[in-house]
Amino acid sequence: MTKINEEKVLARGLKGPGVLLLVKKRLAEEGEKPRYLRVIISSLDAVEELSDYLEKLGIKTERDRAGNDYHLIADLKDLKHFKDVD
């Protein structure tokens, strides 16, 4: 189910580091952020890596599966300024 004020990031076919870089790039962009960021991923390992990273930032996440894809939904409500923690 799509949430209100949600942006989708398609990361199908990317491995863990590629998914992480794609999301970091989106979070670092200037301007208003959506409330929710839905990342569509085809690798469970990439889901785990991204989920761990977002938890370090204090971002709550939900996971879902749709066919062969995994959906990781990040709640960006409390994200004021993005700072990479790697």
Secondary structure, DSSP 4 states (H G I P E B T S, - for coil): -PPTTEEEEEETT--HHHHHHHHHHHHHSSSPPPSEEEEEES-HHHHHHHHHHHHHTT-EEEEEEETTEEEEEEE-TT--S-----
